[in-house]
Structures are given as C-alpha cells and as structure tokens.
C-alpha cells in the first residue's frame, strides 16, 4: 500500500528527537514506524504516522524543516527469509529498492 512518509531535519543535539516525538504525542499523532540517519551535525528522521497531513502541518508550524514522500509499505512475514521473499518479488519485476 502507498503511504506518506514525513522526513524531519533535526540538529544532532541532546533533546531534539524528544522535542519532535513529544510534539507529535501531545497532538495525538501516533508514530507507526521511524528511522533515523545521522551525522555528527544533523539527522534525518523519517516517520510513518497515523495522520501525515496533520503531522506535516504541525511540524512546519513549529519551525521544523520537514518534507513528504510517498512510499510503499508491505507486510513482511516474521520468519527467516521473510524480507528476502519480498525483495525477490520486487527484483523479479525490476523494482529497485
């Protein structure tokens, strides 16, 4: 299924990740998945949330640098090789990940 992913630029300093998650929680936005890629100076927090439009607007209003991207979500079987099976299907159909 297609989902909206929210990407948030955050400085790599103590408490910044907490600020984002606290703001979302206080506004009843549920984080369903996240990843964080960081360097010594900054990070990109990628989020899947229950209300992406609301999260985007809220973060923008609170002066976070934020973007949106459409992503594909799949259910992966919780067993050895589950991810490989999904990736094999994508590869067979020339879909690059």
KOLVOGU-278045 format. One record per atom (N, C-alpha, C, O, CB): residue in three letters; atom name; x, y, z. Coordinates in Angstrom, 2 decimals. Glycine has a CB too. Example, Ala and Ser with C-alpha at 12.3 -4.5 7.8 and 13.67 -1.06 7.14 Angstrom:
BEGIN
rest  atom  X  Y  Z
ALA  N  13.19  -5.69  7.80
ALA  CA  12.30  -4.50  7.80
ALA  C  13.20  -3.30  7.80
ALA  O  14.24  -3.32  8.46
ALA  CB  11.31  -4.47  9.05
SER  N  12.85  -2.25  7.08
SER  CA  13.67  -1.06  7.14
SER  C  12.90  0.03  7.87
SER  O  13.41  1.14  8.04
SER  CB  14.08  -0.60  5.72
//
This chain:
BEGIN
rest  atom  X  Y  Z
UNK  N  0.84  -1.17  0.00
UNK  CA  0.00  0.00  0.00
UNK  C  0.89  1.24  0.00
UNK  O  2.01  1.20  0.51
UNK  CB  -0.96  -0.01  1.21
UNK  N  0.40  2.32  -0.56
UNK  CA  1.13  3.58  -0.58
UNK  C  0.85  4.36  0.69
UNK  O  -0.29  4.44  1.15
UNK  CB  0.76  4.41  -1.83
UNK  N  1.91  4.94  1.25
UNK  CA  1.80  5.76  2.46
UNK  C  2.59  7.03  2.29
UNK  O  3.47  7.12  1.43
UNK  CB  2.29  4.98  3.70
UNK  N  2.29  8.02  3.10
UNK  CA  3.08  9.25  3.16
UNK  C  4.14  9.10  4.24
UNK  O  3.83  8.76  5.38
UNK  CB  2.17  10.48  3.44
UNK  N  5.38  9.36  3.89
UNK  CA  6.48  9.38  4.86
UNK  C  6.82  10.84  5.13
UNK  O  6.94  11.65  4.21
UNK  CB  7.74  8.59  4.33
UNK  N  6.97  11.17  6.39
UNK  CA  7.37  12.51  6.81
UNK  C  8.86  12.47  7.13
UNK  O  9.31  11.61  7.89
UNK  CB  6.53  13.00  8.05
UNK  N  9.63  13.38  6.56
UNK  CA  11.06  13.49  6.84
UNK  C  11.31  14.81  7.58
UNK  O  10.87  15.87  7.14
UNK  CB  11.91  13.42  5.53
UNK  N  12.02  14.71  8.69
UNK  CA  12.27  15.88  9.53
UNK  C  13.77  16.06  9.69
UNK  O  14.47  15.13  10.10
UNK  CB  11.58  15.74  10.93
UNK  N  14.27  17.24  9.36
UNK  CA  15.67  17.57  9.57
UNK  C  15.83  18.03  11.01
UNK  O  15.16  18.98  11.44
UNK  CB  16.16  18.68  8.56
UNK  N  16.70  17.37  11.76
UNK  CA  16.92  17.79  13.15
UNK  C  18.42  17.88  13.43
UNK  O  19.21  17.07  12.95
UNK  CB  16.24  16.80  14.13
UNK  N  18.77  18.87  14.23
UNK  CA  20.16  19.03  14.64
UNK  C  20.53  17.87  15.54
UNK  O  19.71  17.39  16.32
UNK  CB  20.38  20.39  15.35
UNK  N  21.77  17.42  15.43
UNK  CA  22.25  16.33  16.26
UNK  C  22.70  16.90  17.61
UNK  O  23.88  17.10  17.86
UNK  CB  23.41  15.56  15.57
UNK  N  21.71  17.16  18.45
UNK  CA  21.98  17.66  19.79
UNK  C  20.97  17.07  20.76
UNK  O  19.85  16.72  20.38
UNK  CB  21.93  19.20  19.83
UNK  N  21.37  16.97  21.98
UNK  CA  20.56  16.35  23.01
UNK  C  19.16  16.97  23.08
UNK  O  19.02  18.19  23.15
UNK  CB  21.26  16.46  24.35
UNK  N  18.14  16.12  23.07
UNK  CA  16.77  16.57  23.27
UNK  C  15.98  16.85  22.01
UNK  O  14.75  16.97  22.08
UNK  CB  16.78  17.77  24.08
UNK  N  16.63  16.97  20.85
UNK  CA  15.88  17.32  19.63
UNK  C  14.92  16.22  19.20
UNK  O  13.79  16.51  18.81
UNK  CB  16.85  17.62  18.49
UNK  N  15.34  14.97  19.28
UNK  CA  14.44  13.87  18.93
UNK  C  13.26  13.83  19.89
UNK  O  12.13  13.58  19.48
UNK  CB  15.19  12.53  18.96
UNK  N  13.52  14.08  21.16
UNK  CA  12.44  14.14  22.15
UNK  C  11.45  15.25  21.82
UNK  O  10.24  15.05  21.96
UNK  CB  13.02  14.35  23.56
UNK  N  11.94  16.41  21.38
UNK  CA  11.04  17.52  21.03
UNK  C  10.05  17.11  19.94
UNK  O  8.86  17.40  20.04
UNK  CB  11.86  18.73  20.56
UNK  N  10.55  16.44  18.92
UNK  CA  9.68  16.01  17.82
UNK  C  8.65  15.00  18.32
UNK  O  7.45  15.15  18.06
UNK  CB  10.51  15.41  16.66
UNK  N  9.11  13.97  19.02
UNK  CA  8.19  12.92  19.45
UNK  C  7.20  13.43  20.49
UNK  O  6.04  13.00  20.50
UNK  CB  8.97  11.74  20.02
UNK  N  7.62  14.32  21.36
UNK  CA  6.72  14.89  22.35
UNK  C  5.63  15.74  21.68
UNK  O  4.46  15.64  22.02
UNK  CB  7.52  15.75  23.37
UNK  N  6.04  16.57  20.72
UNK  CA  5.09  17.41  19.98
UNK  C  4.04  16.56  19.29
UNK  O  2.84  16.86  19.34
UNK  CB  5.83  18.28  18.95
UNK  N  4.48  15.49  18.64
UNK  CA  3.53  14.62  17.95
UNK  C  2.60  13.93  18.95
UNK  O  1.39  13.87  18.74
UNK  CB  4.27  13.56  17.12
UNK  N  3.16  13.42  20.04
UNK  CA  2.35  12.75  21.06
UNK  C  1.32  13.65  21.70
UNK  O  0.18  13.25  21.91
UNK  CB  3.24  12.18  22.12
UNK  N  1.72  14.89  22.00
UNK  CA  0.79  15.85  22.61
UNK  C  -0.35  16.22  21.68
UNK  O  -1.37  16.75  22.13
UNK  CB  1.54  17.10  23.02
UNK  N  -0.18  15.95  20.40
UNK  CA  -1.21  16.26  19.41
UNK  C  -1.87  15.00  18.85
UNK  O  -2.44  15.02  17.76
UNK  CB  -0.62  17.08  18.28
UNK  N  -1.79  13.92  19.62
UNK  CA  -2.46  12.65  19.30
UNK  C  -2.04  12.06  17.96
UNK  O  -2.85  11.43  17.27
UNK  CB  -3.96  12.84  19.31
UNK  N  -0.78  12.27  17.59
UNK  CA  -0.26  11.68  16.37
UNK  C  0.58  10.47  16.76
UNK  O  1.55  10.58  17.51
UNK  CB  0.59  12.73  15.54
UNK  N  0.19  9.31  16.25
UNK  CA  0.83  8.04  16.59
UNK  C  1.93  7.72  15.58
UNK  O  1.68  7.69  14.37
UNK  CB  -0.20  6.90  16.64
UNK  N  3.14  7.47  16.08
UNK  CA  4.24  7.06  15.22
UNK  C  4.15  5.55  15.03
UNK  O  4.19  4.79  16.00
UNK  CB  5.63  7.47  15.84
UNK  N  4.02  5.13  13.80
UNK  CA  3.91  3.70  13.50
UNK  C  5.25  3.09  13.11
UNK  O  5.47  1.90  13.33
UNK  CB  2.91  3.48  12.39
UNK  N  6.12  3.89  12.54
UNK  CA  7.46  3.43  12.17
UNK  C  8.37  4.65  12.08
UNK  O  7.92  5.76  11.78
UNK  CB  7.45  2.62  10.81
UNK  N  9.65  4.42  12.33
UNK  CA  10.62  5.51  12.17
UNK  C  11.98  4.97  11.85
UNK  O  12.32  3.83  12.17
UNK  CB  10.68  6.37  13.43
UNK  N  12.77  5.81  11.22
UNK  CA  14.19  5.54  11.04
UNK  C  14.91  6.86  11.19
UNK  O  14.36  7.93  10.93
UNK  CB  14.49  4.86  9.64
UNK  N  16.15  6.78  11.60
UNK  CA  16.95  7.98  11.82
UNK  C  18.33  7.75  11.22
UNK  O  19.03  6.82  11.60
UNK  CB  17.04  8.34  13.34
UNK  N  18.70  8.62  10.29
UNK  CA  20.04  8.60  9.72
UNK  C  20.72  9.87  10.21
UNK  O  20.19  10.97  10.04
UNK  CB  20.03  8.52  8.12
UNK  N  21.89  9.72  10.82
UNK  CA  22.51  10.91  11.39
UNK  C  23.98  11.03  11.04
UNK  O  24.64  10.05  10.67
UNK  CB  22.35  10.90  12.89
UNK  N  24.47  12.24  11.16
UNK  CA  25.88  12.55  11.07
UNK  C  26.24  13.21  12.39
UNK  O  25.42  13.26  13.31
UNK  CB  26.21  13.48  9.82
UNK  N  27.44  13.70  12.50
UNK  CA  27.83  14.36  13.75
UNK  C  27.10  15.69  13.94
UNK  O  27.04  16.20  15.06
UNK  CB  29.34  14.59  13.78
UNK  N  26.55  16.27  12.87
UNK  CA  25.91  17.59  12.95
UNK  C  24.39  17.57  12.88
UNK  O  23.74  18.40  13.51
UNK  CB  26.43  18.45  11.87
UNK  N  23.82  16.65  12.13
UNK  CA  22.36  16.64  11.94
UNK  C  21.87  15.24  11.66
UNK  O  22.65  14.31  11.45
UNK  CB  21.97  17.58  10.79
UNK  N  20.54  15.11  11.67
UNK  CA  19.91  13.84  11.35
UNK  C  18.68  14.05  10.50
UNK  O  18.08  15.13  10.50
UNK  CB  19.55  13.09  12.62
UNK  N  18.30  13.01  9.79
UNK  CA  17.04  13.00  9.05
UNK  C  16.18  11.92  9.70
UNK  O  16.50  10.73  9.64
UNK  CB  17.25  12.73  7.50
UNK  N  15.11  12.35  10.31
UNK  CA  14.15  11.46  10.95
UNK  C  13.03  11.18  9.96
UNK  O  12.36  12.10  9.50
UNK  CB  13.58  12.08  12.29
UNK  N  12.84  9.92  9.63
UNK  CA  11.78  9.53  8.70
UNK  C  10.69  8.81  9.49
UNK  O  10.96  7.86  10.23
UNK  CB  12.32  8.63  7.55
UNK  N  9.46  9.28  9.32
UNK  CA  8.34  8.80  10.12
UNK  C  7.18  8.33  9.27
UNK  O  6.87  8.93  8.24
UNK  CB  7.87  9.88  11.07
UNK  N  6.54  7.26  9.70
UNK  CA  5.22  6.87  9.21
UNK  C  4.29  7.09  10.40
UNK  O  4.49  6.50  11.46
UNK  CB  5.18  5.36  8.67
UNK  N  3.28  7.93  10.22
UNK  CA  2.37  8.28  11.31
UNK  C  0.93  8.05  10.87
UNK  O  0.64  7.87  9.69
UNK  CB  2.57  9.75  11.75
UNK  N  0.03  8.06  11.84
UNK  CA  -1.38  7.80  11.53
UNK  C  -2.06  8.96  10.79
UNK  O  -3.01  8.73  10.05
UNK  CB  -2.13  7.52  12.81
UNK  N  -1.58  10.18  10.98
UNK  CA  -2.17  11.35  10.31
UNK  C  -1.04  12.20  9.71
UNK  O  -0.64  13.20  10.30
UNK  CB  -3.04  12.20  11.30
UNK  N  -0.54  11.81  8.53
UNK  CA  0.62  12.50  7.96
UNK  C  0.39  13.98  7.65
UNK  O  1.30  14.79  7.84
UNK  CB  1.04  11.81  6.72
UNK  N  -0.78  14.34  7.18
UNK  CA  -1.03  15.76  6.88
UNK  C  -0.97  16.60  8.14
UNK  O  -0.36  17.67  8.16
UNK  CB  -2.41  15.94  6.20
UNK  N  -1.61  16.12  9.19
UNK  CA  -1.60  16.82  10.48
UNK  C  -0.18  16.93  11.02
UNK  O  0.22  17.99  11.51
UNK  CB  -2.51  16.09  11.50
UNK  N  0.59  15.84  10.93
UNK  CA  1.97  15.85  11.42
UNK  C  2.82  16.84  10.63
UNK  O  3.60  17.60  11.20
UNK  CB  2.59  14.45  11.33
UNK  N  2.68  16.83  9.33
UNK  CA  3.43  17.74  8.47
UNK  C  3.13  19.19  8.84
UNK  O  4.05  19.98  9.06
UNK  CB  3.10  17.49  6.98
UNK  N  1.85  19.52  8.91
UNK  CA  1.45  20.90  9.23
UNK  C  1.94  21.31  10.62
UNK  O  2.42  22.43  10.81
UNK  CB  -0.08  21.04  9.15
UNK  N  1.82  20.42  11.59
UNK  CA  2.23  20.70  12.96
UNK  C  3.74  20.96  13.04
UNK  O  4.17  21.92  13.67
UNK  CB  1.84  19.53  13.88
UNK  N  4.52  20.11  12.41
UNK  CA  5.97  20.28  12.43
UNK  C  6.39  21.55  11.70
UNK  O  7.27  22.27  12.17
UNK  CB  6.66  19.06  11.80
UNK  N  5.77  21.83  10.56
UNK  CA  6.05  23.06  9.81
UNK  C  5.74  24.29  10.67
UNK  O  6.55  25.21  10.74
UNK  CB  5.21  23.09  8.49
UNK  N  4.58  24.29  11.31
UNK  CA  4.17  25.40  12.16
UNK  C  5.14  25.62  13.31
UNK  O  5.33  26.75  13.76
UNK  CB  2.76  25.15  12.71
UNK  N  5.75  24.55  13.79
UNK  CA  6.70  24.63  14.90
UNK  C  8.14  24.77  14.41
UNK  O  9.09  24.49  15.14
UNK  CB  6.57  23.40  15.78
UNK  N  8.28  25.22  13.17
UNK  CA  9.56  25.62  12.56
UNK  C  10.57  24.49  12.38
UNK  O  11.78  24.72  12.41
UNK  CB  10.19  26.69  13.41
UNK  N  10.08  23.27  12.19
UNK  CA  10.96  22.18  11.79
UNK  C  11.03  22.18  10.27
UNK  O  10.06  22.52  9.59
UNK  CB  10.45  20.80  12.33
UNK  N  12.18  21.79  9.73
UNK  CA  12.31  21.60  8.29
UNK  C  11.79  20.20  8.00
UNK  O  12.34  19.21  8.48
UNK  CB  13.81  21.78  7.80
UNK  N  10.73  20.14  7.20
UNK  CA  10.00  18.88  7.03
UNK  C  9.63  18.68  5.56
UNK  O  9.37  19.64  4.84
UNK  CB  8.74  18.85  7.91
UNK  N  9.61  17.42  5.14
UNK  CA  9.20  17.08  3.78
UNK  C  8.29  15.87  3.80
UNK  O  8.14  15.19  4.82
UNK  CB  10.42  16.82  2.91
UNK  N  7.69  15.60  2.64
UNK  CA  6.79  14.44  2.49
UNK  C  7.21  13.65  1.26
UNK  O  7.61  14.21  0.24
UNK  CB  5.30  14.89  2.38
UNK  N  7.10  12.34  1.37
UNK  CA  7.42  11.45  0.26
UNK  C  6.42  10.30  0.27
UNK  O  6.07  9.79  1.34
UNK  CB  8.89  10.92  0.34
UNK  N  5.98  9.91  -0.90
UNK  CA  5.13  8.73  -0.98
UNK  C  6.02  7.50  -0.97
UNK  O  7.00  7.42  -1.71
UNK  CB  4.23  8.78  -2.26
UNK  N  5.67  6.53  -0.12
UNK  CA  6.45  5.29  -0.01
UNK  C  5.52  4.09  -0.13
UNK  O  4.30  4.21  0.00
UNK  CB  7.23  5.24  1.33
UNK  N  6.12  2.95  -0.38
UNK  CA  5.38  1.70  -0.47
UNK  C  5.59  0.91  0.81
UNK  O  6.72  0.70  1.24
UNK  CB  5.83  0.88  -1.70
UNK  N  4.51  0.46  1.42
UNK  CA  4.59  -0.36  2.64
UNK  C  4.12  -1.77  2.31
UNK  O  3.12  -1.96  1.61
UNK  CB  3.73  0.26  3.79
UNK  N  4.84  -2.75  2.83
UNK  CA  4.46  -4.15  2.64
UNK  C  4.53  -4.87  3.99
UNK  O  5.30  -4.49  4.87
UNK  CB  5.38  -4.85  1.59
UNK  N  3.74  -5.90  4.13
UNK  CA  3.80  -6.74  5.33
UNK  C  4.84  -7.82  5.07
UNK  O  4.79  -8.54  4.07
UNK  CB  2.38  -7.36  5.66
UNK  N  5.80  -7.92  5.99
UNK  CA  6.86  -8.91  5.87
UNK  C  6.61  -10.03  6.87
UNK  O  6.38  -9.77  8.06
UNK  CB  8.27  -8.26  6.10
UNK  N  6.65  -11.24  6.40
UNK  CA  6.46  -12.40  7.26
UNK  C  7.55  -12.45  8.32
UNK  O  8.73  -12.31  8.01
UNK  CB  6.45  -13.70  6.42
UNK  N  7.15  -12.66  9.57
UNK  CA  8.10  -12.69  10.69
UNK  C  8.72  -14.09  10.80
UNK  O  8.40  -14.85  11.71
UNK  CB  7.41  -12.30  12.02
UNK  N  9.60  -14.38  9.86
UNK  CA  10.30  -15.66  9.84
UNK  C  11.58  -15.48  9.03
UNK  O  11.68  -14.55  8.24
UNK  CB  9.40  -16.79  9.23
UNK  N  12.54  -16.35  9.22
UNK  CA  13.76  -16.25  8.43
UNK  C  13.45  -16.28  6.94
UNK  O  12.72  -17.16  6.47
UNK  CB  14.73  -17.39  8.79
UNK  N  14.00  -15.34  6.19
UNK  CA  13.76  -15.27  4.76
UNK  C  12.56  -14.45  4.36
UNK  O  12.30  -14.28  3.17
UNK  CB  13.61  -16.63  4.22
UNK  N  11.81  -13.92  5.34
UNK  CA  10.61  -13.14  5.03
UNK  C  10.92  -11.92  4.17
UNK  O  10.24  -11.67  3.18
UNK  CB  9.92  -12.71  6.31
UNK  N  11.92  -11.17  4.56
UNK  CA  12.30  -9.99  3.79
UNK  C  12.86  -10.38  2.43
UNK  O  12.58  -9.72  1.43
UNK  CB  13.33  -9.15  4.56
UNK  N  13.64  -11.45  2.37
UNK  CA  14.21  -11.91  1.10
UNK  C  13.11  -12.26  0.10
UNK  O  13.25  -11.99  -1.09
UNK  CB  15.12  -13.14  1.34
UNK  N  12.02  -12.85  0.58
UNK  CA  10.91  -13.20  -0.32
UNK  C  10.30  -11.95  -0.95
UNK  O  10.02  -11.94  -2.14
UNK  CB  9.83  -13.98  0.45
UNK  N  10.10  -10.91  -0.14
UNK  CA  9.54  -9.66  -0.66
UNK  C  10.51  -9.03  -1.66
UNK  O  10.10  -8.61  -2.74
UNK  CB  9.25  -8.67  0.50
UNK  N  11.79  -8.97  -1.28
UNK  CA  12.78  -8.36  -2.16
UNK  C  12.94  -9.15  -3.46
UNK  O  13.20  -8.57  -4.51
UNK  CB  14.12  -8.25  -1.45
UNK  N  12.78  -10.48  -3.39
UNK  CA  12.83  -11.30  -4.60
UNK  C  11.72  -10.94  -5.56
UNK  O  11.95  -10.85  -6.77
UNK  CB  12.75  -12.77  -4.24
UNK  N  10.52  -10.74  -5.05
UNK  CA  9.38  -10.32  -5.88
UNK  C  9.65  -8.99  -6.56
UNK  O  9.38  -8.81  -7.75
UNK  CB  8.10  -10.24  -5.05
UNK  N  10.18  -8.05  -5.79
UNK  CA  10.49  -6.74  -6.35
UNK  C  11.56  -6.85  -7.43
UNK  O  11.44  -6.24  -8.49
UNK  CB  10.96  -5.77  -5.25
UNK  N  12.60  -7.62  -7.15
UNK  CA  13.70  -7.80  -8.10
UNK  C  13.20  -8.45  -9.41
UNK  O  13.59  -8.03  -10.50
UNK  CB  14.82  -8.67  -7.47
UNK  N  12.35  -9.46  -9.29
UNK  CA  11.80  -10.13  -10.47
UNK  C  11.01  -9.16  -11.35
UNK  O  10.87  -9.39  -12.55
UNK  CB  10.90  -11.29  -10.05
UNK  N  10.50  -8.10  -10.76
UNK  CA  9.71  -7.11  -11.51
UNK  C  10.49  -5.83  -11.77
UNK  O  9.91  -4.79  -12.08
UNK  CB  8.44  -6.79  -10.76
UNK  N  11.82  -5.92  -11.64
UNK  CA  12.74  -4.79  -11.93
UNK  C  12.43  -3.55  -11.11
UNK  O  12.54  -2.43  -11.61
UNK  CB  12.68  -4.45  -13.40
UNK  N  12.04  -3.75  -9.85
UNK  CA  11.79  -2.63  -8.95
UNK  C  12.99  -2.51  -8.03
UNK  O  13.29  -3.41  -7.25
UNK  CB  10.46  -2.83  -8.14
UNK  N  13.68  -1.36  -8.12
UNK  CA  14.88  -1.12  -7.35
UNK  C  14.53  -0.56  -5.98
UNK  O  13.69  0.33  -5.86
UNK  CB  15.81  -0.17  -8.09
UNK  N  15.18  -1.08  -4.95
UNK  CA  14.97  -0.58  -3.59
UNK  C  16.22  0.15  -3.15
UNK  O  16.27  0.66  -2.03
UNK  CB  14.63  -1.75  -2.61
//
